[in-house]
Amino acid sequence: MPEADARTSLPLTASRPALLVGGSDREFRELVHDMLAFSSAIQEVRNRLGQQIGLSGTQYTLLISIARLSESNGELGVNQLAEHLHLSGAFVTIEVNKLVAADLVTKTVNPDDRRRVVLAITDEARKRLRGLSHIQCPANDALFEPLEAQDFRALRDVMRRLADTGPRTLAVIDALTADTPKRKRKTSASAV
């Protein structure tokens, strides 16, 4: 067997046995790249759906989440919305305030805890979301077309577990790079 070229032989990108196939991380990397491609596609779908009703993709996600969660949970607060979407409360507050300013969301004082607010969509928001369904439903069907019912349930379970790993992973990176000096970026003047 020929020796590996030191210039092209790179260390594994994962070490957990569950992520390696035959001692190789090739399939793991392919999975990550497929997930990135799907993430990019779903982000663009969200952006385009938002554009259809005059919102950013993030605002669209917040609006439809407020609508759906209010239907099923009754009183919905900023923290519940942030937790559901895996976003910070501060970010959700800023974006919700934009939706309030656009008369798409209302914020009322929670009668049980006056320090909290209850979020709800307005009639205008409901009208926009209903008008979007003729695009939204076929788009979602196309996006997830390859999945059978059992695939959907399995993917839902896996994504639920993966959704919370981001903050822990960033903490690992921060801990491992705390003493590492950050690389300086070349400015256009110094790149000459």
Z-matrix of the N, CA and C atoms (Angstrom, degrees):
N
C 1 1.443
C 2 1.517 1 108.07
N 3 1.346 2 118.44 1 133.60
C 4 1.453 3 120.74 2 -178.89
C 5 1.528 4 110.94 3 -69.64
N 6 1.333 5 114.80 4 150.24
C 7 1.461 6 119.58 5 178.03
C 8 1.519 7 109.71 6 -69.87
N 9 1.348 8 114.26 7 146.52
C 10 1.462 9 118.75 8 177.20
C 11 1.520 10 109.41 9 -71.20
N 12 1.295 11 115.86 10 138.25
C 13 1.458 12 121.67 11 176.55
C 14 1.522 13 108.06 12 -72.47
N 15 1.325 14 117.18 13 121.39
C 16 1.463 15 122.21 14 -177.31
C 17 1.530 16 111.74 15 -59.34
N 18 1.323 17 117.79 16 -24.45
C 19 1.465 18 120.23 17 -179.09
C 20 1.524 19 111.73 18 -76.91
N 21 1.332 20 119.00 19 -23.37
C 22 1.458 21 121.12 20 -177.29
C 23 1.516 22 113.93 21 -112.52
N 24 1.314 23 118.52 22 -14.24
C 25 1.451 24 121.53 23 -179.20
C 26 1.529 25 109.23 24 -83.46
N 27 1.322 26 115.94 25 110.92
C 28 1.464 27 121.18 26 -177.56
C 29 1.521 28 110.05 27 -107.74
N 30 1.339 29 117.30 28 154.77
C 31 1.462 30 119.71 29 177.80
C 32 1.533 31 110.72 30 -68.83
N 33 1.316 32 115.16 31 162.01
C 34 1.460 33 120.77 32 177.56
C 35 1.525 34 110.13 33 -59.94
N 36 1.327 35 116.09 34 148.61
C 37 1.463 36 121.28 35 177.23
C 38 1.522 37 111.95 36 -95.87
N 39 1.317 38 117.62 37 -3.40
C 40 1.469 39 124.01 38 175.73
C 41 1.521 40 106.92 39 -149.37
N 42 1.332 41 116.89 40 154.54
C 43 1.463 42 118.90 41 -179.50
C 44 1.528 43 113.17 42 -126.58
N 45 1.320 44 117.73 43 -12.26
C 46 1.460 45 119.48 44 178.63
C 47 1.521 46 109.79 45 -64.77
N 48 1.336 47 118.03 46 129.49
C 49 1.471 48 120.67 47 -178.83
C 50 1.537 49 113.28 48 -54.74
N 51 1.324 50 117.02 49 -32.28
C 52 1.468 51 119.94 50 -179.58
C 53 1.524 52 112.24 51 -65.63
N 54 1.324 53 117.13 52 -19.18
C 55 1.463 54 121.55 53 -177.77
C 56 1.520 55 113.25 54 -99.86
N 57 1.325 56 116.09 55 -3.54
C 58 1.462 57 120.48 56 -177.92
C 59 1.525 58 110.69 57 -110.00
N 60 1.286 59 116.37 58 139.58
C 61 1.464 60 122.02 59 176.66
C 62 1.515 61 106.77 60 -117.65
N 63 1.326 62 115.75 61 115.27
C 64 1.457 63 120.18 62 -178.04
C 65 1.516 64 112.30 63 61.10
N 66 1.332 65 116.73 64 31.75
C 67 1.460 66 121.18 65 179.66
C 68 1.521 67 114.07 66 78.44
N 69 1.322 68 116.71 67 4.40
C 70 1.462 69 121.40 68 -177.79
C 71 1.533 70 110.18 69 -109.47
N 72 1.330 71 115.99 70 147.85
C 73 1.464 72 120.75 71 175.85
C 74 1.531 73 112.21 72 -99.50
N 75 1.328 74 116.65 73 11.36
C 76 1.469 75 120.51 74 -177.51
C 77 1.523 76 112.16 75 -57.75
N 78 1.332 77 117.80 76 -48.45
C 79 1.465 78 120.08 77 -179.35
C 80 1.524 79 111.35 78 -66.70
N 81 1.328 80 117.35 79 -34.12
C 82 1.456 81 120.88 80 175.75
C 83 1.526 82 110.01 81 -61.07
N 84 1.332 83 116.70 82 -47.85
C 85 1.466 84 120.52 83 179.52
C 86 1.523 85 110.91 84 -62.27
N 87 1.344 86 116.71 85 -39.20
C 88 1.465 87 119.70 86 177.73
C 89 1.528 88 110.74 87 -63.52
N 90 1.328 89 116.27 88 -40.28
C 91 1.467 90 120.61 89 176.47
C 92 1.527 91 110.59 90 -59.94
N 93 1.320 92 116.82 91 -48.18
C 94 1.467 93 120.53 92 179.78
C 95 1.524 94 110.42 93 -59.66
N 96 1.318 95 117.31 94 -42.86
C 97 1.461 96 119.99 95 -179.61
C 98 1.528 97 111.33 96 -67.51
N 99 1.336 98 117.29 97 -37.61
C 100 1.469 99 120.06 98 175.06
C 101 1.526 100 110.70 99 -64.76
N 102 1.333 101 116.32 100 -39.93
C 103 1.464 102 119.92 101 178.48
C 104 1.529 103 110.69 102 -65.33
N 105 1.322 104 116.91 103 -38.95
C 106 1.463 105 120.21 104 177.00
C 107 1.530 106 111.15 105 -63.59
N 108 1.319 107 116.51 106 -41.60
C 109 1.465 108 120.25 107 178.56
C 110 1.524 109 110.79 108 -63.44
N 111 1.343 110 116.90 109 -43.13
C 112 1.459 111 120.17 110 179.28
C 113 1.521 112 110.20 111 -68.11
N 114 1.322 113 116.87 112 -40.47
C 115 1.461 114 121.17 113 178.23
C 116 1.521 115 110.52 114 -59.32
N 117 1.313 116 115.90 115 -42.95
C 118 1.463 117 120.58 116 178.16
C 119 1.534 118 110.77 117 -63.26
N 120 1.327 119 116.49 118 -42.66
C 121 1.466 120 120.28 119 179.83
C 122 1.524 121 110.94 120 -64.83
N 123 1.316 122 117.57 121 -45.06
C 124 1.460 123 120.07 122 -177.74
C 125 1.527 124 110.54 123 -67.96
N 126 1.323 125 116.99 124 -34.01
C 127 1.463 126 120.97 125 176.01
C 128 1.525 127 110.49 126 -64.56
N 129 1.314 128 117.13 127 -43.39
C 130 1.462 129 120.14 128 179.93
C 131 1.528 130 111.20 129 -67.99
N 132 1.323 131 117.57 130 -37.97
C 133 1.472 132 120.69 131 175.11
C 134 1.524 133 109.31 132 -59.58
N 135 1.333 134 116.35 133 -47.44
C 136 1.466 135 121.38 134 179.81
C 137 1.529 136 110.30 135 -59.92
N 138 1.333 137 117.30 136 -43.70
C 139 1.468 138 120.48 137 179.50
C 140 1.526 139 111.42 138 -61.99
N 141 1.330 140 115.93 139 -43.29
C 142 1.475 141 119.05 140 -178.19
C 143 1.523 142 111.95 141 -69.92
N 144 1.329 143 117.35 142 -36.42
C 145 1.460 144 119.46 143 175.84
C 146 1.523 145 109.60 144 -64.89
N 147 1.324 146 116.60 145 -41.54
C 148 1.461 147 120.05 146 176.69
C 149 1.522 148 111.44 147 -60.47
N 150 1.328 149 116.82 148 -44.43
C 151 1.464 150 120.92 149 179.68
C 152 1.521 151 111.75 150 -58.05
N 153 1.332 152 116.68 151 -35.46
C 154 1.464 153 120.68 152 -178.57
C 155 1.532 154 112.01 153 -61.83
N 156 1.323 155 116.38 154 -25.31
C 157 1.475 156 119.13 155 -179.74
C 158 1.530 157 111.65 156 -117.55
N 159 1.349 158 115.87 157 20.31
C 160 1.457 159 121.13 158 173.47
C 161 1.518 160 115.40 159 77.18
N 162 1.332 161 117.47 160 26.64
C 163 1.455 162 121.46 161 -177.91
C 164 1.522 163 111.10 162 -128.60
N 165 1.322 164 115.24 163 163.44
C 166 1.462 165 119.86 164 170.51
C 167 1.528 166 107.67 165 -75.17
N 168 1.313 167 116.44 166 166.51
C 169 1.461 168 120.06 167 177.39
C 170 1.515 169 112.10 168 -59.51
N 171 1.321 170 116.65 169 -41.30
C 172 1.468 171 121.16 170 179.02
C 173 1.518 172 110.74 171 -63.84
N 174 1.320 173 117.14 172 -45.47
C 175 1.464 174 120.49 173 179.75
C 176 1.529 175 111.40 174 -63.38
N 177 1.329 176 116.22 175 -39.40
C 178 1.463 177 120.00 176 175.85
C 179 1.526 178 110.57 177 -59.67
N 180 1.332 179 116.76 178 -45.96
C 181 1.464 180 120.83 179 179.96
C 182 1.523 181 110.91 180 -61.63
N 183 1.316 182 117.32 181 -43.30
C 184 1.460 183 120.51 182 178.14
C 185 1.522 184 110.83 183 -62.95
N 186 1.330 185 116.33 184 -45.03
C 187 1.462 186 120.29 185 -176.83
C 188 1.525 187 111.77 186 -63.46
N 189 1.314 188 117.11 187 -48.17
C 190 1.460 189 119.04 188 -178.50
C 191 1.528 190 110.68 189 -68.45
N 192 1.330 191 116.47 190 -32.14
C 193 1.469 192 119.48 191 177.38
C 194 1.521 193 110.71 192 -68.45
N 195 1.321 194 117.53 193 -41.03
C 196 1.473 195 120.08 194 176.32
C 197 1.523 196 109.63 195 -60.87
N 198 1.327 197 116.20 196 -44.43
C 199 1.469 198 120.19 197 -179.56
C 200 1.525 199 111.19 198 -60.96
N 201 1.313 200 117.37 199 -50.74
C 202 1.467 201 121.44 200 -176.05
C 203 1.525 202 112.41 201 -69.86
N 204 1.334 203 117.06 202 -43.85
C 205 1.462 204 119.72 203 -178.13
C 206 1.528 205 111.55 204 -68.99
N 207 1.327 206 117.30 205 -34.27
C 208 1.466 207 120.43 206 177.05
C 209 1.524 208 111.01 207 -64.51
N 210 1.335 209 115.47 208 -38.57
C 211 1.470 210 119.78 209 178.10
C 212 1.516 211 111.95 210 -60.75
N 213 1.334 212 115.56 211 -43.44
C 214 1.466 213 119.37 212 -173.58
C 215 1.524 214 113.71 213 -91.41
N 216 1.340 215 117.90 214 -29.82
C 217 1.460 216 120.38 215 -174.50
C 218 1.523 217 114.31 216 -105.84
N 219 1.312 218 117.54 217 -9.25
C 220 1.460 219 119.01 218 -175.30
C 221 1.513 220 109.84 219 79.41
N 222 1.322 221 117.13 220 -118.48
C 223 1.459 222 121.44 221 -178.06
C 224 1.536 223 110.33 222 -71.04
N 225 1.316 224 114.86 223 126.28
C 226 1.462 225 121.46 224 -178.01
C 227 1.514 226 109.37 225 -121.52
N 228 1.320 227 116.70 226 127.75
C 229 1.459 228 121.75 227 177.56
C 230 1.515 229 111.52 228 -108.24
N 231 1.318 230 115.56 229 171.80
C 232 1.462 231 122.21 230 -179.09
C 233 1.527 232 110.78 231 -60.54
N 234 1.321 233 117.34 232 -44.06
C 235 1.469 234 119.63 233 -177.85
C 236 1.530 235 111.86 234 -63.96
N 237 1.327 236 117.09 235 -39.63
C 238 1.470 237 120.00 236 177.83
C 239 1.526 238 110.41 237 -63.79
N 240 1.322 239 116.10 238 -42.13
C 241 1.462 240 120.92 239 179.21
C 242 1.528 241 110.45 240 -64.32
N 243 1.324 242 116.55 241 -45.40
C 244 1.464 243 120.91 242 179.57
C 245 1.526 244 110.95 243 -61.39
N 246 1.316 245 116.53 244 -43.23
C 247 1.470 246 120.29 245 179.51
C 248 1.526 247 110.94 246 -63.98
N 249 1.319 248 116.65 247 -43.40
C 250 1.461 249 121.26 248 179.66
C 251 1.528 250 111.78 249 -59.66
N 252 1.338 251 116.45 250 -39.25
C 253 1.463 252 121.22 251 -176.52
C 254 1.527 253 113.25 252 -94.38
N 255 1.324 254 117.10 253 1.02
C 256 1.470 255 121.67 254 -179.80
C 257 1.528 256 111.05 255 58.98
N 258 1.341 257 115.54 256 43.67
C 259 1.460 258 122.52 257 178.80
C 260 1.522 259 109.01 258 -122.71
N 261 1.320 260 116.53 259 164.74
C 262 1.465 261 119.30 260 178.03
C 263 1.525 262 110.13 261 -76.44
N 264 1.305 263 115.32 262 149.01
C 265 1.464 264 120.70 263 178.06
C 266 1.520 265 111.52 264 -60.84
N 267 1.335 266 116.69 265 -38.37
C 268 1.468 267 120.63 266 -179.50
C 269 1.536 268 110.65 267 -63.45
N 270 1.326 269 116.76 268 -44.50
C 271 1.463 270 120.31 269 179.30
C 272 1.528 271 110.70 270 -63.59
N 273 1.324 272 116.70 271 -44.56
C 274 1.467 273 120.57 272 179.85
C 275 1.527 274 110.36 273 -62.01
N 276 1.312 275 117.21 274 -41.19
C 277 1.470 276 120.72 275 178.85
C 278 1.522 277 110.99 276 -59.33
N 279 1.336 278 117.07 277 -45.98
C 280 1.470 279 121.10 278 179.61
C 281 1.522 280 110.84 279 -60.73
N 282 1.322 281 116.94 280 -47.54
C 283 1.467 282 120.60 281 -177.66
C 284 1.532 283 112.15 282 -69.89
N 285 1.331 284 117.16 283 -37.71
C 286 1.468 285 120.31 284 177.38
C 287 1.525 286 109.85 285 -63.73
N 288 1.328 287 116.91 286 -38.44
C 289 1.466 288 119.67 287 178.56
C 290 1.521 289 111.56 288 -61.35
N 291 1.329 290 117.39 289 -32.72
C 292 1.470 291 120.80 290 175.50
C 293 1.525 292 110.36 291 -67.05
N 294 1.330 293 116.57 292 -38.74
C 295 1.464 294 120.41 293 178.33
C 296 1.528 295 110.79 294 -69.88
N 297 1.313 296 117.28 295 -33.60
C 298 1.473 297 121.16 296 175.14
C 299 1.524 298 109.04 297 -65.18
N 300 1.335 299 116.93 298 -45.40
C 301 1.464 300 121.18 299 179.57
C 302 1.526 301 111.76 300 -62.21
N 303 1.325 302 117.15 301 -29.29
C 304 1.471 303 122.15 302 178.86
C 305 1.526 304 111.69 303 -86.46
N 306 1.336 305 117.57 304 6.23
C 307 1.475 306 123.62 305 -178.90
C 308 1.529 307 113.35 306 58.83
N 309 1.333 308 115.64 307 36.18
C 310 1.461 309 120.49 308 177.29
C 311 1.530 310 112.03 309 -108.14
N 312 1.331 311 116.48 310 -18.70
C 313 1.467 312 122.14 311 -179.74
C 314 1.515 313 108.53 312 -135.61
N 315 1.328 314 115.23 313 144.22
C 316 1.457 315 120.40 314 173.02
C 317 1.516 316 109.31 315 -112.23
N 318 1.322 317 114.48 316 148.43
C 319 1.460 318 121.82 317 174.92
C 320 1.538 319 106.62 318 -123.31
N 321 1.315 320 115.49 319 120.03
C 322 1.457 321 119.94 320 176.46
C 323 1.521 322 108.73 321 -121.76
N 324 1.314 323 115.52 322 156.62
C 325 1.460 324 120.10 323 -179.96
C 326 1.522 325 109.36 324 -69.49
N 327 1.319 326 115.67 325 133.70
C 328 1.458 327 121.36 326 176.72
C 329 1.524 328 108.19 327 -68.88
N 330 1.337 329 118.00 328 121.07
C 331 1.467 330 119.66 329 -176.87
C 332 1.535 331 113.33 330 -65.19
N 333 1.325 332 117.77 331 -23.45
C 334 1.466 333 121.48 332 -179.43
C 335 1.528 334 112.66 333 -86.88
N 336 1.325 335 117.21 334 -23.62
C 337 1.457 336 122.26 335 -178.84
C 338 1.521 337 107.73 336 -148.73
N 339 1.311 338 116.66 337 97.74
C 340 1.458 339 121.92 338 -172.59
C 341 1.531 340 113.42 339 -64.61
N 342 1.327 341 118.29 340 -9.88
C 343 1.469 342 121.18 341 176.57
C 344 1.521 343 111.28 342 -80.52
N 345 1.301 344 117.51 343 -12.72
C 346 1.472 345 122.07 344 -176.25
C 347 1.515 346 110.99 345 -111.99
N 348 1.329 347 114.39 346 161.26
C 349 1.464 348 119.95 347 177.81
C 350 1.525 349 109.80 348 -117.72
N 351 1.308 350 114.80 349 157.86
C 352 1.459 351 122.39 350 175.32
C 353 1.523 352 106.80 351 -110.70
N 354 1.326 353 116.11 352 128.47
C 355 1.461 354 121.99 353 -179.19
C 356 1.527 355 110.18 354 -98.25
N 357 1.314 356 115.35 355 141.70
C 358 1.469 357 121.23 356 175.09
C 359 1.524 358 108.01 357 -151.02
N 360 1.332 359 116.34 358 155.37
C 361 1.463 360 119.37 359 177.07
C 362 1.530 361 108.98 360 -88.86
N 363 1.307 362 114.93 361 156.14
C 364 1.465 363 121.00 362 178.67
C 365 1.529 364 109.63 363 -89.85
N 366 1.310 365 115.42 364 172.62
C 367 1.472 366 119.96 365 176.50
C 368 1.526 367 110.87 366 -61.47
N 369 1.336 368 116.70 367 -37.49
C 370 1.468 369 120.18 368 178.37
C 371 1.524 370 110.62 369 -62.64
N 372 1.315 371 117.52 370 -42.21
C 373 1.467 372 120.97 371 178.15
C 374 1.518 373 110.60 372 -63.43
N 375 1.310 374 116.40 373 -43.89
C 376 1.469 375 121.02 374 179.06
C 377 1.533 376 110.10 375 -59.96
N 378 1.326 377 115.98 376 -41.87
C 379 1.470 378 121.12 377 178.79
C 380 1.530 379 110.58 378 -62.26
N 381 1.326 380 116.96 379 -45.13
C 382 1.468 381 120.28 380 179.88
C 383 1.532 382 111.32 381 -64.37
N 384 1.315 383 116.93 382 -43.45
C 385 1.468 384 119.92 383 -179.31
C 386 1.524 385 111.21 384 -65.88
N 387 1.324 386 116.88 385 -40.32
C 388 1.472 387 119.10 386 177.10
C 389 1.520 388 111.27 387 -63.87
N 390 1.316 389 116.94 388 -38.24
C 391 1.464 390 121.07 389 178.96
C 392 1.508 391 113.39 390 -68.66
N 393 1.301 392 117.10 391 -17.20
C 394 1.456 393 122.44 392 -178.25
C 395 1.529 394 112.84 393 -88.15
N 396 1.315 395 117.23 394 -16.45
C 397 1.469 396 120.22 395 -171.99
C 398 1.530 397 113.40 396 -61.14
N 399 1.325 398 118.22 397 -28.78
C 400 1.468 399 119.98 398 179.91
C 401 1.531 400 111.87 399 -68.98
N 402 1.335 401 117.44 400 -15.86
C 403 1.463 402 122.33 401 175.12
C 404 1.526 403 109.71 402 -102.34
N 405 1.314 404 115.44 403 -43.76
C 406 1.464 405 122.15 404 -173.57
C 407 1.526 406 112.45 405 -61.10
N 408 1.304 407 117.21 406 -48.26
C 409 1.465 408 120.84 407 -176.71
C 410 1.533 409 111.54 408 -62.90
N 411 1.334 410 120.14 409 -51.71
C 412 1.467 411 119.24 410 177.95
C 413 1.534 412 112.88 411 -63.65
N 414 1.342 413 117.01 412 -33.45
C 415 1.470 414 119.77 413 178.65
C 416 1.524 415 110.26 414 -64.98
N 417 1.325 416 117.36 415 -45.62
C 418 1.465 417 120.31 416 178.83
C 419 1.525 418 111.47 417 -65.64
N 420 1.328 419 116.11 418 -39.51
C 421 1.470 420 119.28 419 177.31
C 422 1.529 421 110.82 420 -60.59
N 423 1.344 422 116.79 421 -42.18
C 424 1.465 423 120.60 422 179.92
C 425 1.530 424 111.26 423 -69.20
N 426 1.322 425 116.76 424 -40.31
C 427 1.459 426 121.13 425 -177.71
C 428 1.530 427 111.75 426 -62.97
N 429 1.331 428 115.94 427 -36.85
C 430 1.463 429 120.28 428 -177.17
C 431 1.531 430 112.32 429 -109.54
N 432 1.317 431 116.72 430 18.81
C 433 1.466 432 122.92 431 -175.91
C 434 1.527 433 114.64 432 -54.02
N 435 1.323 434 120.08 433 -36.78
C 436 1.467 435 118.40 434 -177.65
C 437 1.527 436 114.64 435 -70.22
N 438 1.328 437 118.63 436 -11.22
C 439 1.463 438 120.84 437 -173.37
C 440 1.522 439 113.38 438 -87.64
N 441 1.309 440 115.45 439 133.38
C 442 1.456 441 122.46 440 168.09
C 443 1.532 442 106.83 441 -89.38
N 444 1.323 443 117.95 442 171.91
C 445 1.468 444 121.65 443 -177.14
C 446 1.527 445 111.88 444 -56.44
N 447 1.333 446 116.76 445 -44.27
C 448 1.467 447 118.74 446 -178.81
C 449 1.525 448 111.32 447 -68.52
N 450 1.332 449 117.09 448 -34.34
C 451 1.469 450 120.89 449 175.97
C 452 1.526 451 109.90 450 -63.54
N 453 1.336 452 115.23 451 -44.03
C 454 1.462 453 120.24 452 -179.73
C 455 1.525 454 110.61 453 -59.84
N 456 1.324 455 117.20 454 -47.56
C 457 1.470 456 120.24 455 179.95
C 458 1.521 457 111.32 456 -62.48
N 459 1.329 458 117.56 457 -41.37
C 460 1.464 459 121.01 458 179.39
C 461 1.532 460 110.81 459 -65.96
N 462 1.335 461 117.00 460 -43.85
C 463 1.458 462 120.60 461 178.83
C 464 1.522 463 110.39 462 -64.00
N 465 1.317 464 116.65 463 -41.82
C 466 1.469 465 121.06 464 178.48
C 467 1.519 466 110.36 465 -58.63
N 468 1.312 467 117.29 466 -43.07
C 469 1.461 468 121.15 467 179.92
C 470 1.532 469 110.74 468 -65.93
N 471 1.313 470 117.25 469 -45.29
C 472 1.465 471 121.00 470 -179.35
C 473 1.529 472 110.58 471 -64.33
N 474 1.322 473 117.54 472 -45.61
C 475 1.464 474 120.26 473 -178.49
C 476 1.527 475 111.23 474 -65.16
N 477 1.308 476 117.62 475 -36.30
C 478 1.468 477 121.34 476 177.24
C 479 1.528 478 109.57 477 -58.80
N 480 1.330 479 116.28 478 -41.81
C 481 1.465 480 120.39 479 -179.91
C 482 1.525 481 112.09 480 -73.32
N 483 1.320 482 117.78 481 -36.48
C 484 1.464 483 121.35 482 -178.65
C 485 1.532 484 112.70 483 -75.75
N 486 1.314 485 117.53 484 -28.13
C 487 1.465 486 121.22 485 -174.00
C 488 1.525 487 113.19 486 -58.01
N 489 1.312 488 117.24 487 -30.88
C 490 1.465 489 120.36 488 -177.49
C 491 1.522 490 114.44 489 -92.43
N 492 1.324 491 118.18 490 1.55
C 493 1.466 492 119.11 491 -177.00
C 494 1.521 493 113.27 492 -83.23
N 495 1.319 494 118.18 493 -16.54
C 496 1.466 495 121.26 494 -177.30
C 497 1.518 496 114.50 495 -56.14
N 498 1.338 497 119.23 496 -55.52
C 499 1.472 498 119.25 497 -179.13
C 500 1.533 499 113.28 498 -59.95
N 501 1.329 500 117.18 499 -38.93
C 502 1.475 501 119.61 500 178.22
C 503 1.532 502 110.45 501 -65.08
N 504 1.319 503 116.36 502 -39.79
C 505 1.461 504 120.66 503 -179.59
C 506 1.528 505 110.74 504 -65.43
N 507 1.312 506 116.89 505 -41.71
C 508 1.464 507 119.90 506 177.67
C 509 1.523 508 110.83 507 -64.27
N 510 1.331 509 117.32 508 -36.15
C 511 1.469 510 120.93 509 176.93
C 512 1.532 511 110.37 510 -64.71
N 513 1.342 512 117.32 511 -37.98
C 514 1.465 513 120.86 512 177.08
C 515 1.533 514 109.62 513 -63.27
N 516 1.322 515 116.85 514 -46.97
C 517 1.468 516 120.23 515 179.54
C 518 1.527 517 110.28 516 -60.79
N 519 1.341 518 116.52 517 -45.17
C 520 1.467 519 119.82 518 179.93
C 521 1.523 520 111.08 519 -60.89
N 522 1.327 521 117.11 520 -42.25
C 523 1.466 522 120.42 521 -179.59
C 524 1.526 523 111.24 522 -66.11
N 525 1.319 524 116.90 523 -39.34
C 526 1.467 525 120.89 524 -177.54
C 527 1.526 526 113.18 525 -76.99
N 528 1.317 527 116.69 526 -17.93
C 529 1.467 528 120.05 527 -177.90
C 530 1.520 529 112.79 528 -114.09
N 531 1.318 530 117.75 529 8.54
C 532 1.465 531 121.43 530 -176.02
C 533 1.522 532 112.40 531 -57.78
N 534 1.315 533 117.64 532 -37.93
C 535 1.464 534 121.03 533 -177.95
C 536 1.518 535 113.20 534 -96.10
N 537 1.328 536 117.00 535 1.04
C 538 1.453 537 121.17 536 -178.24
C 539 1.530 538 109.32 537 -89.23
N 540 1.332 539 117.28 538 125.20
C 541 1.469 540 117.74 539 177.68
C 542 1.528 541 109.67 540 -66.28
N 543 1.304 542 114.43 541 138.10
C 544 1.465 543 118.91 542 178.76
C 545 1.522 544 109.11 543 -71.86
N 546 1.348 545 115.09 544 141.03
C 547 1.462 546 119.75 545 178.10
C 548 1.518 547 108.72 546 -67.91
N 549 1.311 548 115.10 547 137.12
C 550 1.452 549 119.78 548 177.15
C 551 1.514 550 108.57 549 -81.58
N 552 1.330 551 114.72 550 135.10
C 553 1.460 552 118.68 551 177.76
C 554 1.512 553 108.96 552 -81.98
N 555 1.314 554 114.56 553 142.38
C 556 1.467 555 119.09 554 176.56
C 557 1.514 556 108.16 555 -77.19
N 558 1.303 557 115.21 556 131.62
C 559 1.463 558 118.66 557 174.05
C 560 1.516 559 107.61 558 -87.45
N 561 1.306 560 115.79 559 165.47
C 562 1.456 561 118.47 560 -178.01
C 563 1.522 562 110.96 561 -61.88
N 564 1.336 563 117.78 562 -30.96
C 565 1.469 564 120.62 563 179.54
C 566 1.533 565 111.06 564 -71.03
N 567 1.342 566 116.89 565 -37.25
C 568 1.468 567 118.61 566 -177.59
C 569 1.525 568 112.12 567 -85.79
N 570 1.297 569 117.75 568 -9.41
C 571 1.455 570 121.12 569 -177.89
C 572 1.521 571 112.53 570 -80.81
N 573 1.301 572 117.15 571 -6.35
C 574 1.470 573 121.46 572 -175.82
C 575 1.482 574 112.29 573 -69.67
